[in-house]
Structure formats: C-alpha cells, structure tokens
Amino acid sequence: MDDANPIGALVAAAGSGDSTAWASLVSRYTPLVASVIRDHRLRGSDAEDVGQTVWLRLVENLGKLREPQALPMWIITTTRNECLRLIRNSKRMRPFDPTDERGAVEATDTAQPDERLLESERHRALLAAFAELPEHQRELMLLLVADPPVPYAEISQRLGIAVGSIGPTRARALQRLRESSSIARYRDSGSHDKEGGRRGVASLER
C-alpha cells in the first residue's frame, strides 16, 4: 500500500473486495474498537459481540465512506452506539428493584465528565493516529514502547533494519503522529485542554 495515503488506499482496496486490505484495516483499528469497549466496561462475550457487530457494520458501509480519513471517528461512533445498545438491552432484561439505589448512584457517577474520560479521548485519538502509520513504523513504535524495553540490537534483528536507522524512523513516525488528522480533530474538538494531543504523542517519546 502507498505509505503517503495508507488508509485511503486500504479503504479503496477493501471496498473492492481485497481480503488482505480488509485484514489490514481490522488489524489497524482493533485496538481502537477495544478501547471504546473498555470505556463502557464490557467484558467477555458482550465485548466480542460488540466487536463483531462493528466489523459487520463496516463491511456494510465501507463503500459509502466519502472520506476515508474519517474512518477512525466512524469506528469510534459505531462502537460507542453498539456498546450503548447492548447496555440498554441488558438493562431491560435485568430485574429491577425499586428499593435499590445503586443504579441511580452509578448513573450519577458516570454522567459527569472527569479526567479519566478526557484521558480516554486522548488515548483513542492516539490509537487512531497510530493506525494511520505505515506498517514498518507501527512495528517499530510498538517495540520501542514495549515493557521491558527491547534493545536496539534486537529491534534491528527483528525488523531487518540497521540500528542507525531506528532513531530517524522513530522521529518520522512521531512527526506523522503530530500531523495526523485524528490528533488534529482531537485538538480542535474544544472538549479538552489545548496540550492534550501533544501529551498523547509525548507519551511515546522517551
């Protein structure tokens, strides 16, 4: 795929029935889907059901996407909607005790935005931007942020690149993240502090 516009190329190819391109899209954006699901505290079969439904919805709508770069936001919105739908349905099926005040307390707790929610927004923006990186840069960044740290010599051997090229490749990847449309949309959304996007990218720098 063309590194200059990888998401656009992948969306076009997947929409034309390219199974390899589709698999690459799923691989790139599965962490983003999982992040939204975790924010809604879904686990096990519920989480799997939401994930499968999101990918089914994407198959149905892939050819309708007018702007491939808007795919991350489409995935976030669709995953959130599916999570809420499942939660609503499960509440309808759950016996209700009018004397139990815990439900009202939980609703109050989750209604107010807090730092955890803002951090989740930053995290999702970073995941979306990360998915836009070329594959070789994504692989390198994952190794660089691994815990425990992976020595440069081992990274060089795993990826088949010279040790001296690791630093420049990392710098180019970070620059791509800073310039990503996903990070830009997050910074411009107005629902967070101005430095949020920069802090998200900075978390990958060490």
C-alpha positions in Angstrom: 0.0 0.0 0.0 1.1 3.6 -0.6 2.6 5.0 2.6 1.6 8.5 1.6 -2.1 7.7 2.0 -2.3 4.2 3.5 -5.8 4.4 5.0 -7.3 5.8 1.7 -5.6 3.0 -0.2 -6.7 0.3 2.2 -10.3 1.5 2.3 -10.5 1.6 -1.5 -8.9 -1.9 -1.8 -11.1 -3.4 0.9 -14.2 -1.9 -0.7 -13.2 -3.6 -3.9 -13.1 -7.0 -2.2 -9.4 -7.2 -1.3 -9.3 -9.6 1.7 -5.7 -8.6 2.5 -6.6 -5.0 2.7 -9.6 -5.8 4.9 -7.5 -7.8 7.3 -5.1 -4.9 7.5 -7.9 -2.5 8.4 -9.2 -4.8 11.1 -5.6 -5.2 12.5 -5.0 -1.5 12.5 -8.3 -0.5 14.2 -9.0 -3.4 16.5 -7.1 -1.6 19.4 -9.4 1.5 18.8 -12.5 -0.7 19.0 -11.2 -2.4 22.1 -10.5 1.0 23.7 -14.1 2.2 23.3 -15.5 -1.2 24.5 -13.3 -1.0 27.7 -14.5 2.5 28.4 -18.0 1.1 28.5 -16.8 -1.7 30.9 -18.0 -4.5 28.7 -16.2 -7.9 29.0 -16.2 -11.4 27.7 -19.0 -12.3 25.2 -20.5 -8.8 25.4 -17.2 -7.3 24.2 -16.9 -9.9 21.5 -20.4 -9.3 20.3 -19.9 -5.6 20.0 -16.6 -6.0 18.2 -18.1 -8.4 15.7 -21.0 -6.1 15.1 -18.8 -3.1 14.5 -16.8 -5.0 11.8 -20.1 -6.2 10.2 -21.4 -2.6 10.1 -18.1 -1.6 8.4 -18.5 -4.2 5.8 -22.0 -2.9 5.1 -20.9 0.7 4.9 -17.3 0.6 3.6 -18.4 1.6 0.1 -20.4 4.6 1.5 -17.5 6.3 3.2 -16.9 9.6 1.4 -13.8 10.5 3.3 -11.5 7.5 4.2 -9.7 9.7 6.8 -12.9 9.9 8.8 -12.8 6.2 9.3 -11.5 6.4 12.9 -14.3 8.6 14.0 -16.8 6.4 12.2 -15.4 3.4 14.1 -15.5 5.2 17.5 -19.1 6.4 17.0 -20.3 3.0 15.7 -18.6 1.1 18.6 -20.0 3.5 21.2 -23.5 3.2 19.7 -23.3 -0.6 19.8 -22.0 -0.6 23.4 -24.9 1.6 24.5 -27.4 -0.5 22.6 -26.1 -3.7 24.3 -26.2 -2.0 27.7 -29.7 -0.8 27.2 -30.9 -4.2 26.1 -29.2 -5.9 29.1 -30.9 -3.4 31.5 -34.3 -4.2 30.0 -33.7 -7.9 30.7 -32.4 -7.3 34.3 -34.9 -7.5 37.2 -35.5 -4.1 38.7 -35.6 -3.5 42.4 -37.1 0.0 43.2 -35.6 -0.1 46.6 -32.0 -0.5 45.3 -30.4 2.9 45.0 -27.1 1.6 43.5 -28.3 2.1 39.9 -29.1 5.7 40.5 -25.7 6.3 42.1 -23.9 4.6 39.2 -25.8 6.7 36.7 -24.8 9.9 38.6 -21.2 8.8 38.8 -20.9 8.2 35.1 -22.8 11.3 34.0 -20.1 13.8 34.9 -17.1 14.1 32.6 -13.8 13.6 34.5 -10.1 13.3 33.8 -10.5 9.6 33.1 -12.9 10.3 30.3 -10.6 13.0 28.9 -7.7 10.6 29.1 -9.7 8.1 27.2 -10.4 10.6 24.4 -6.7 11.3 24.2 -5.9 7.6 24.1 -8.5 7.0 21.3 -7.1 9.9 19.2 -3.6 8.5 19.6 -4.8 5.0 18.6 -6.5 6.4 15.5 -3.4 8.3 14.6 -1.2 5.2 15.2 -3.3 3.2 12.8 -2.5 5.7 10.1 1.2 5.0 10.3 2.9 2.8 7.7 3.3 -0.8 8.9 7.0 -0.6 9.4 6.7 2.5 11.6 3.9 0.9 13.6 6.0 -2.2 14.2 9.0 -0.1 15.3 7.0 2.1 17.7 5.4 -1.0 19.3 8.9 -2.4 20.0 10.1 1.0 21.3 7.4 1.3 23.9 7.5 -2.4 25.0 7.9 -3.1 28.7 10.5 -4.3 29.4 12.4 -2.2 26.8 13.7 -4.1 23.8 17.4 -3.4 23.0 18.1 -1.7 19.7 20.2 -4.6 18.5 17.2 -6.9 18.9 14.9 -4.4 17.2 17.3 -4.3 14.4 17.3 -8.1 14.1 13.5 -8.4 14.3 12.7 -5.7 11.8 15.7 -6.2 9.5 16.8 -2.6 9.7 20.1 -1.0 10.7 20.5 0.2 14.3 21.4 3.6 12.9 18.1 4.0 11.1 15.9 3.3 14.2 16.2 6.8 15.6 15.4 8.6 12.3 12.5 6.2 11.6 11.1 6.8 15.1 11.4 10.6 14.5 9.5 10.4 11.3 6.8 8.3 12.9 6.4 10.8 15.8 6.1 13.6 13.2 3.4 11.7 11.4 1.5 11.3 14.6 1.7 15.0 15.4 0.4 15.9 11.9 -2.3 13.2 12.0 -5.8 14.3 11.1 -7.1 12.3 14.2 -4.8 14.3 16.5 -5.8 17.5 14.8 -9.6 16.7 15.2 -9.0 15.9 18.9 -7.1 19.2 19.4 -9.9 21.2 17.6 -12.8 19.5 19.4 -12.8 22.0 22.2 -13.7 19.4 24.9 -10.2 19.1 26.3 -7.1 21.1 27.2 -5.0 22.5 24.4 -2.0 20.4 25.2 -3.9 17.1 25.2 -2.8 15.9 21.8 0.8 16.9 22.4 0.8 14.9 25.7 -0.6 11.9 23.9 2.2 11.9 21.3 4.7 12.8 24.0 3.8 9.6 25.9 5.6 7.7 23.0 8.8 9.7 23.4 11.5 8.5 25.7 
